[in-house]
Structures are given as structure tokens and as C-alpha cells.
Amino acid sequence: MAIIFVPGIKGSKLVDTYPTDFKVRWSLEDMVVGNIFEDTLDFELKEGLYDVEDTHLFREWELINYAYKRIVERLRKWITPQLYTFPYDWRKPIDFNAKRLNAFIEHVQGKLKANGKESTLSFFTHSMGGLVLRSALGLRKPKPFEGIGRIAFIAPPFRGSCGIPKVLIAGERNGWFSNEEDFRKLARSFPSVYQMIPWFEKAAVAAKDGRELDLFDIGNWQQNVAQGRNFRKEFLINAEAFLKGSDANQGGSSDAPILSDTELRRHADQIAVILSVGYDTCYQIPVETENAINRNWFDFKNQRQDKNGDQRVHLKSAAIQGITLAAYDGAASHGVVCRDSKIIKSVFRWLEGKKLLKMKARTPRHSIKRRSKTYFEPWDGKESSLSQHIVKV
């Protein structure tokens, strides 16, 4: 069995290929503290695809090892050395990277066949990498799962994250995009960020009456942002088309909409969603729709949050009705979840073809032998039952 790993946003280093000696310009240090020696605005994109400066030509490089080296090395040891990684330029549209992933899949399968090996591929992904894979699968019609084994989605923001509007409106320290305040401007030039705008039920509501707001409608965005020259309406409406396909309402377009929940359910026995919980995670943003000074003021100070998430991704975003859902209270938070031993072991079990054990940590009251085992099951789609998919570790 061969495996491909698709990392999350910011999970691939970016290197400037313009100098004759390539320079790594996005690394772990940039992600954590920002780059104090160079201009972060160099990363800005034009039309969502092109580096702004003529003397820069960025492309993906290796993975951020601190986030991913442990899980990759352990799974190569435990399952197969044929575990390939897919770094990508996470600034660009997810659709764009999905096409490249499909080409990579074909290349790896061709390599395996040429060497007389089994060409079925399994996958595990982290964060935005789950959207990249779903988009790639959507391009593989009419048989998206032909030649595909099992898939473990780790902390996937399938229906976005409430942290993204804050990135686009106010910027965010210690959030999605390092400590650099310039990243507010940068994020508005990255189509991938718009593709993680939250769209689960009541992710944004009118503060006065609780009415649900569609964040793919620019008329529901904070007035100073919607009218600003850096905010990209076309990225917003194209993001809806990418995420909702034919159900989109705003008139955007996408070359590679994500594979639908319905299609995933047809292959539910091959798919698991795995994430950590127990961290304060926003699930609803109140919006002052009648604010006289700045209409649609996003009230981040009074956003609603609970512990059903990993700081970035909430269960409401990751869970898919009919798909196995496993959430661990006490595992590591979003950015470093792939370093967590419980998460790594769960991915190992799933990719090995086993069910995910729903086993709590042993206490003094447990006997030497546990008489029975229970397993994580597919989610029934009811919000009230999400707690049944959480175990304390």
C-alpha cells in the first residue's frame, strides 16, 4: 500500500526561486514570529496566482518538519516506506492545487506500476489539505474513488473556520498567519483564505435578531472591508462555487468544486474524520447589521465559543453526516495536532483498515483487562449527538 500526505495551510515552506541560490522565505520561524529581516508583503499575489514583484518567484518547497515530520516518519515505519508528501503553494486557489495533486497522483501510480507494485493509494490530510484532496477527487469523475484506498482527514475545515473573517477584517496575532499585521493585506490576496470562510449553520448571525447571514454575500460583510480596495469580491463568490458547486447562489465559478458530501457517503467505509477538541473555538460571530457608523460590524469581542474544537476548526465544520467521526479531548491543538501520539495512532489504525477504537484513558478503577471495546461510528448528522463522538485522552 502506498500513501500520500497533503499538509495544511502554511504547512509547506515557500522558497524564492528567482535568486540563483534559492532562498527559503516561509518557514517555521516565519509562521511563529514573522520575518523581521525581510518584507512580508513580498508574498502578496496578483489575481490570486502571481507574485507581485518581478524579482520574486515563489514556489513550494519541503514540509514544515516541526508540524509533520513525526507523523510521516512513524507511518513510514509502521505501515509503508511508500509514503509520499505533497507540498504546495497554499496561497493560491485550492482548485489550482487540486489539479496539481491529481497530476501527482497519476505520477505516483505510474511510478508504482512501473516498479511492479500495487498502485492503490490511501491518503491522510491535515487542515486545508482535506479540501485540496476533496477538490482533486471531484475532478476524478465519473469514478472519483477508483484506485483510492482509505482516507483519514485530520482537522478538516470542510465548512470553514470562524477565525477566517477575523483574518480578513482585522488581522490576527498568534492566529492563522503569524504575528505579522501585514498578513491582513496578504490574506485578502490569497484565494485559499476565502475558501475557508465559515458556512456551517449560523456561523454568522445578526446580533439584533439572530438571523443567519450568508458570508458569501458581500452585502453581509463589514462595510469598510467590503468597500476597501484590497478585499476581493470575485474570490468570495468563487469560494462559494468551489465549496457548494451547483448549490452556490452568488454567481461565482470554480474549475474544481469539492466532492460532495453525498458522494463521500457512498464511500463512507473508506473515510474517517479525526480531530482534537477541548480548546476554546469560535462557532458563531455576531454581526451588528444596523451599526450606523460602519454597517455590518463584526463583533469579535462577543463571538460565541465552546470546547468542541481545536482552536481553529469546530466540530460543526469538520463533521459529515454518515462519515466516521473521532474527536479526542486532550489531544494537541490545530497547528501541532499531527505531532500528537493519539492522533498518529488513530491515523495508523484507519489506514491499516481497522476501525477507530473509542477507548478512554485508563484510570485506577480500570481492571487489568478491558472486557469490551467500542468504536467510533459514523455521525448521524444531529448536532446534539456530536458529544458522543468525543473521548477524553
Secondary structure, DSSP 8 states (H G I E B T S, - for coil): -EEEEE--TT-EEEEE-SSSS-EEEE-HHHHHH--SSS-GGGG-EETTTEESSTT--EEEEEE-HHHHHHHHHHHHHHT-S-EEE----TTS-HHHHHHHHHHHHHHHHHHHHHTT----EEEEEETTHHHHHHHHHHTSTT-TTTTEEEEEEES--TT--THHHHHHHT--TTBTTBS-TTHHHHHHT-HHHHTT---STTSEEETTT--B--TTSGGGS-HHHHTSSSS-HHHHHHHHHHHHGGG--S----SS----HHHHHTTGGGEEEEEEE-S-EEEEEEEETT-SSSSSEE-GGG-EEESSBSSS-BHHHH--BTSEEEEEETS--GGGGGG-HHHHHHHHHHHTT---B------TTS-SS-----B--BB-S-GGGGGGGEEE-
